[in-house]
Every structure is written in structure tokens, then in C-alpha cells.
Amino acid sequence: MGLLQLLKSQVLCHLFICFVFLVSGIIVNMLQLCTLPLWLVNKQLFRRVNIRLAYCISSQMVAVLEWWSGTECTLYTDPKSYSHYGKENAIVVLNHNFEIDFMCGWTFCDRFGVLGSSKVLAKKELAYVPVIGWMWYFLEIVFCKRKWEEDRKTVAQSLQNLQDYPENFWFLLYCEGTRFTPKKHEISMQVAESKGLPKLKYHLLPRTKGFWVTVNNLRGKVAAVYDSTLNFRDNEAPTLHGVLNGKKYHADLYVRRIPLESIPEGEAECAAWLHKLYQEKDSFQEHYAQTGRFPGPITNPPRRPWALINWLFWCGLFFYHLVLLFVQLLSSGSMLTITASLAFCVAVSVGVRWMIGQTEIDRGSTYGNKGVPLNNN
């Protein structure tokens, strides 16, 4: 193990990375709060400012993945489609199989300059979570309660509010609704059998109503759906803990651009279209399992330096002040102060370990684990 890799595996480095993310995130959240009066004066300026403030938070995750871990992200796509990426609004349909798939999705957004304005469909509880949840609130992220009758109107209204959004954005959708696990897959395939739908090997049955509402409410604003299928080479099982340890992964992403006008407007027809899409996604994963690559050419966008510059700025700022604080603690000679500081570090360590644990697949959402939900949409 080299010296640099040994350094990356140290708990103190992980604590520092998480400390920088949390504290800088709170600072950015406070700055976002200060922009609220702008909404009343100039809504579009409010949006543009918050896009850039949000980038200060989300790009740190990209920097950790690309520059700290060194993870490589290879893009398989048609060169004709490539010319559209980053220059139009799009709905991005992602599979949800890995602990760090959201980081790879954000990396994809960053390489085409839409990370700060990217959107997701998130559960309502996340709006109250500091850093990421508050950032999303100011970005006008679409929140839902996962109760269709309550969500239908609120989600549609939130999507309609994006019709006059001033910059290009990608709306990231995990149509499966939850991360893939063998138990959830077994339940989902029972639903497929009960509905006479073809079974999937690598995906859960997609939930069609949210997709239909998203597509129909963004018609006229969004140009295409980007069907995105992610996998990792050599059967790697990437984890956030591995990324923090500096472990290098090799992600392969296959993206197809599908013009929005080719997607049916009717609910039943749109649902059938989405089920067919996931059968195709399954065939792409089967091709990958057999050949170690996705079909089509490799067209790799270069890494952008802005995520690294932003991350280094925050790391340098906090490292300087932490060193000053450490010197002051030692010079004070107070055992009580030193003991309290050590206790705080231990508490932070435990908290960080807990947060990392929540990203693990076996600690994920129980959504979809409730017996056989025959009313699965």
C-alpha cells in the first residue's frame, strides 16, 4: 500500500471530509436562506443564485468520487445523442442497484454542466434534513409522500412550476422507487407475474404513475428522456465507505437519448412504454454480464475542474481554522477543554460512521418490502 493510499484509509481523513461537507453545507444553507427576499423581487435571479450555491454542496460528492477515490466513469452513448447533452432539459431514468449510484448520476450531471440545476423526485421527509434536504428545498426539488392520491396534485404542480426555469436542468428519476435487493426483487417479480408482465432479472418492476405524471407535466419544457443504465466492472460492489477509503472503482454508464414526443401521452400507453423500456434495460445488463461492456461506442466527456476547486477551497478554509483551534487548545493547557474536544471528536466519528451506514444496501428503504403489493403501479 502506497503512502497516499495509506493516508486515504485513515479515519481522521474521513472525519475531516465529512466535517467539511457538513459545516460548509450548513453555511451554504444559511446563504440560501438569505436569498429568500430575492424570490419576491426577481424569481429568476433567485433561481440562478441558488443553482450556484447548490453546486457548492453537491459538487463535493463528485470531487470525492472522481479526485479522492479516482473512480473512472466511462460513458457509452451514440455520438449524435452526445451533442445534445447539457444543451437541453431532460428526464434521466436511472437504475438503482448500487450504494453510490447517486454519486455516479451527479458525476454525469457535472460533466455536462447541469449539476447545480439537476432535480430529483424525493420523499417529503428529506426536505427537513440539513444540507442536502435544505439545498433541495431551495432548488425547487419535487417532494412526495409516496401516497399517490395525496401526491398526484402536489407533484404535478411542482413540475408545472419548472416550466419557466431559467437554466437547463435534468430531472433524475429512479422509477423502481427503491434500491434493488434480492428480497425486493422477489416480491416485485411476484407482482409482475400477477399482472402478466415479463419478469426482469436485473431490475425491479418500474412504478409507472410517477413517470407518467413527470413526462406529461414537463412536455414542452423537456426535450428527451435519457435512459441510463449503470454497472461496475469485474462485479465490483462499490460502497461510500470504499470511496472514502480512496478505493478506485470503474463505472460504466450506457445512455440512450429518446425524444419526448415518442413517448405516449395516455397513462396506460405510457405505462406499457415504460415496462418495455425496463425490459430493454434488462437486456443491456445481460449483455454487460456476458461481455463486460455495454453496446455502442465510448464517448467520454472530460472531468471538469470546478468540483475539485470548490472542494479544495472548503478543505483549505477549514483545515486552517482547525489547526489554529488545535494550537490554542494545546497552549491553553486545560485538561477539561482537551478532554471535551476529544469527546466531541469521538461523537463526530460515531455520527459519521452511522451516516455512512445508512447508505448501505441492507440498511436502505423498506419501501417495496411489504409482502406482495398487488396494487403496485
C-alpha positions in Angstrom: 0.0 0.0 0.0 1.4 3.4 -1.1 1.8 6.3 1.3 -1.1 8.2 -0.4 -3.4 5.2 -0.2 -2.5 4.7 3.5 -3.4 8.3 4.1 -6.8 7.9 2.4 -7.6 5.0 4.6 -7.2 6.9 7.9 -10.3 7.7 10.0 -9.1 11.2 10.6 -9.2 11.9 6.9 -12.7 10.5 6.6 -13.8 12.7 9.6 -12.3 15.8 8.0 -14.0 15.1 4.7 -17.4 14.7 6.4 -16.8 17.7 8.7 -16.0 19.9 5.7 -19.2 18.6 3.8 -21.5 19.1 6.8 -20.2 22.5 8.0 -19.8 24.0 4.5 -23.3 22.7 3.7 -24.8 24.4 6.7 -23.0 27.7 5.7 -24.4 27.4 2.2 -27.9 26.6 3.6 -27.7 29.8 5.6 -26.7 31.7 2.5 -29.6 30.2 0.6 -32.0 31.3 3.4 -30.7 34.9 2.9 -31.8 34.7 -0.8 -35.5 34.3 0.1 -36.3 38.0 -0.4 -34.9 37.7 -3.9 -37.9 35.4 -4.8 -40.2 38.4 -4.3 -38.1 40.8 -6.3 -36.6 38.6 -9.1 -37.6 35.0 -9.1 -35.2 34.1 -11.9 -32.2 35.7 -10.2 -33.2 33.8 -7.0 -33.0 30.6 -9.0 -29.7 31.3 -10.7 -28.1 32.2 -7.4 -29.3 29.0 -5.7 -28.1 26.9 -8.6 -24.6 28.0 -7.9 -24.9 27.7 -4.1 -26.3 24.2 -4.5 -23.3 23.4 -6.7 -21.0 24.3 -3.7 -22.6 21.3 -1.8 -23.3 18.6 -4.4 -20.0 19.0 -6.3 -18.1 18.0 -3.2 -19.6 14.5 -3.6 -18.4 14.5 -7.2 -14.9 15.6 -6.2 -14.6 12.9 -3.6 -15.7 10.3 -6.1 -13.6 11.5 -9.1 -10.5 13.0 -7.4 -10.2 11.4 -4.0 -11.3 7.9 -4.9 -10.1 8.2 -8.5 -13.2 6.3 -9.7 -13.4 6.2 -13.5 -16.8 6.8 -15.2 -17.0 5.6 -18.8 -19.9 6.7 -20.9 -21.4 4.5 -23.7 -23.6 6.6 -26.0 -24.4 7.5 -29.6 -22.2 10.4 -30.7 -25.3 12.1 -32.2 -27.0 12.0 -28.8 -23.8 13.2 -27.1 -24.1 16.6 -28.9 -27.4 17.3 -27.1 -26.2 16.5 -23.5 -26.0 19.6 -21.4 -27.8 21.8 -24.0 -31.4 20.7 -23.3 -33.7 19.8 -20.5 -34.1 16.1 -20.0 -35.6 13.4 -17.8 -32.9 10.9 -16.8 -34.1 7.4 -16.0 -31.6 5.6 -13.8 -31.4 2.1 -12.3 -31.0 1.8 -8.6 -28.7 -1.1 -7.8 -25.6 0.3 -6.1 -24.8 2.3 -2.9 -23.1 5.1 -4.9 -25.2 5.2 -8.0 -26.5 8.6 -7.0 -22.8 9.9 -7.0 -22.3 8.5 -10.5 -25.5 10.2 -11.6 -24.3 13.5 -10.1 -20.9 13.0 -11.9 -22.8 12.5 -15.2 -24.6 15.8 -14.5 -21.4 17.6 -13.6 -19.6 16.6 -16.7 -22.3 18.3 -18.8 -22.7 21.4 -16.6 -26.1 20.7 -15.1 -25.3 19.5 -11.6 -26.3 22.7 -9.8 -29.7 22.7 -11.5 -30.4 18.9 -11.5 -33.7 17.8 -10.0 -35.0 14.6 -8.3 -38.3 13.2 -7.0 -37.6 12.8 -3.3 -39.7 11.8 -0.3 -41.1 14.7 1.7 -39.2 13.9 4.9 -35.9 14.8 3.2 -37.0 18.5 2.9 -36.3 18.9 6.6 -32.8 17.3 6.6 -30.0 19.9 6.8 -27.5 20.3 4.0 -28.9 18.1 1.2 -32.6 18.4 2.1 -32.5 22.1 2.6 -30.4 22.6 -0.6 -33.1 20.7 -2.5 -35.8 22.8 -1.0 -34.2 26.0 -2.4 -33.7 24.2 -5.8 -37.5 23.6 -6.0 -37.0 19.8 -5.9 -40.2 17.8 -6.3 -41.1 16.2 -2.9 -43.7 13.4 -2.5 -45.2 11.4 0.4 -45.4 8.1 -1.6 -49.2 8.2 -1.2 -50.5 8.5 -4.8 -53.8 10.2 -4.0 -52.0 12.9 -2.0 -49.0 13.2 -4.3 -50.8 13.5 -7.6 -51.8 17.1 -7.4 -48.8 18.4 -5.4 -46.2 16.6 -7.7 -48.0 17.9 -10.8 -48.0 21.5 -9.5 -44.3 21.3 -8.6 -43.4 20.1 -12.1 -45.5 22.8 -13.7 -43.6 25.4 -11.7 -40.5 24.3 -13.6 -41.9 25.4 -16.9 -40.2 28.8 -16.6 -37.0 27.6 -15.1 -34.2 29.8 -16.4 -31.4 27.3 -17.0 -31.1 23.8 -18.4 -31.9 21.0 -15.9 -32.0 17.2 -15.8 -34.8 15.6 -13.8 -33.3 12.3 -12.3 -35.8 9.5 -11.8 -35.4 6.1 -10.1 -38.6 4.6 -11.5 -38.1 1.4 -9.4 -38.9 3.6 -6.3 -36.3 1.9 -4.1 -32.8 0.3 -4.3 -32.6 -3.2 -5.7 -32.2 -6.1 -3.2 -32.9 -9.8 -3.7 -35.9 -9.7 -1.3 -37.5 -6.7 -3.1 -36.8 -8.3 -6.4 -38.6 -11.5 -5.4 -41.6 -9.5 -4.3 -41.6 -7.3 -7.4 -41.5 -10.3 -9.7 -44.5 -11.8 -7.9 -46.3 -8.6 -8.8 -45.1 -8.9 -12.4 -46.4 -12.5 -12.6 -49.8 -11.4 -11.1 -50.1 -8.7 -13.8 -49.0 -10.9 -16.7 -45.8 -8.8 -17.2 -42.5 -10.2 -18.3 -40.1 -10.8 -15.4 -36.9 -8.8 -15.0 -33.6 -10.2 -14.0 -31.6 -7.1 -13.0 -34.3 -4.6 -12.1 -37.5 -4.1 -10.0 -40.8 -3.5 -11.7 -41.0 0.2 -12.5 -43.6 2.3 -10.9 -45.3 3.9 -13.8 -47.6 6.6 -12.4 -44.8 8.9 -11.2 -43.1 8.6 -14.6 -46.3 9.4 -16.5 -47.1 12.5 -14.3 -43.5 13.7 -14.7 -43.4 13.3 -18.5 -46.8 14.9 -19.1 -46.2 17.9 -16.9 -42.8 18.5 -18.4 -43.9 18.3 -22.0 -43.0 21.5 -23.8 -40.1 22.1 -21.4 -38.2 18.8 -21.6 -36.8 17.6 -24.9 -35.9 14.0 -24.2 -35.6 11.1 -21.9 -32.1 9.8 -21.2 -32.4 6.1 -20.5 -29.3 5.5 -18.3 -28.1 2.0 -17.2 -25.2 1.8 -14.7 -22.9 -1.1 -13.9 -19.4 -1.7 -12.5 -16.6 -3.8 -13.9 -15.4 -7.1 -12.5 -18.6 -7.4 -10.4 -17.4 -4.6 -8.1 -19.8 -3.8 -5.2 -19.0 -0.1 -4.6 -19.7 1.5 -1.2 -19.4 5.0 0.2 -17.0 3.7 2.8 -14.9 2.3 0.0 -14.9 5.7 -1.8 -13.8 7.5 1.5 -11.0 4.9 1.8 -9.8 6.0 -1.6 -10.8 2.8 -3.4 -10.9 3.2 -7.1 -14.0 1.8 -8.9 -14.7 1.5 -12.6 -18.2 2.6 -13.5 -19.8 2.1 -16.9 -22.9 4.1 -17.9 -24.9 3.4 -21.0 -27.2 6.3 -22.1 -29.8 6.4 -24.9 -31.5 9.7 -25.9 -35.2 9.2 -26.6 -37.1 12.2 -27.9 -40.0 13.0 -25.5 -42.6 13.2 -28.4 -42.1 9.5 -29.0 -43.5 8.7 -25.5 -47.3 8.1 -25.5 -49.4 10.7 -23.6 -52.1 8.3 -22.3 -51.5 6.7 -18.9 -51.9 3.1 -19.9 -49.9 3.5 -23.1 -47.1 5.4 -21.2 -47.1 2.6 -18.6 -46.7 -0.1 -21.3 -43.9 2.0 -22.9 -42.0 2.2 -19.5 -42.3 -1.5 -18.9 -40.9 -2.2 -22.4 -38.0 0.3 -21.6 -37.1 -1.7 -18.5 -37.2 -5.0 -20.4 -34.6 -3.4 -22.8 -32.6 -2.1 -19.8 -32.6 -5.7 -18.5 -31.2 -6.9 -21.9 -28.4 -4.3 -21.7 -27.4 -5.6 -18.3 -27.5 -9.2 -19.6 -25.2 -8.0 -22.5 -22.9 -6.4 -19.9 -22.8 -9.6 -17.8 -21.8 -11.7 -20.8 -19.3 -9.3 -22.5 -18.1 -6.9 -19.7 -19.3 -3.8 -21.7 -22.4 -2.1 -23.0 -23.4 -1.9 -26.7 -22.3 1.1 -28.7 -19.3 3.4 -28.8 -17.5 5.0 -25.9 -17.7 8.8 -25.9 -16.2 10.1 -22.7 -16.7 13.7 -21.6 -13.6 15.2 -19.7 -13.7 15.8 -16.0 -14.4 19.5 -15.2 -12.1 21.2 -12.6 -14.7 23.2 -10.8 -15.8 20.4 -8.4 -12.2 20.0 -7.3 -11.6 23.7 -7.0 -14.7 24.1 -4.9 -13.7 21.2 -2.6 -10.2 22.3 -2.2 -11.4 25.8 -1.2 -13.6 24.5 1.6 -10.9 21.9 2.7 -8.2 24.6 2.9 -10.5 27.1 4.7 -11.5 24.6 7.4 -8.0 23.0 7.7 -6.5 26.4 8.5 -9.0 27.2 11.2 -8.9 23.7 12.7 -5.1 23.9 13.0 -5.5 27.3 14.8 -8.0 25.8 17.1 -5.7 22.8 17.9 -2.8 25.1 18.7 -5.0 27.2 21.0 -6.2 24.0 22.8 -2.6 22.8 23.4 -1.5 26.3 24.6 -4.4 26.6 27.0 -3.2 23.6 29.0 -6.7 22.9 30.2 -7.3 19.2 30.6 -11.1 19.8 30.7 -11.0 21.6 27.4 -8.8 19.0 25.8 -11.0 16.1 27.1 -14.1 17.8 25.9 -12.6 18.3 22.5 -11.6 14.6 22.3 -15.1 13.6 23.4 -16.5 15.8 20.6 -14.3 14.1 18.0 -15.4 10.7 19.2 -19.0 11.7 19.0 -18.5 13.1 15.5 -16.7 9.8 14.5 -19.7 7.7 15.7 -22.1 10.0 13.9 -20.2 9.8 10.7 -20.0 6.0 10.9 -23.8 5.9 11.4 -24.4 8.2 8.4 -22.2 6.1 6.2 -24.0 3.0 7.4 -27.3 4.4 6.2 -26.1 4.3 2.6 -25.5 0.5 2.8 -27.9 -1.5 0.7 -29.1 -3.7 3.5 -29.9 -0.6 5.5 -31.9 1.0 2.7 -35.6 1.9 2.5 -38.1 -0.8 3.3 -40.3 0.6 0.5 -41.4 -2.4 -1.5 -40.7 -4.9 1.3 -44.2 -5.2 2.5 -45.4 -8.6 1.4 -46.7 -8.7 -2.1 -48.2 -5.3 -3.0 -50.6 -6.4 -5.7 -51.6 -2.8 -6.3 -48.1 -1.9 -7.3 -48.4 0.7 -10.1 
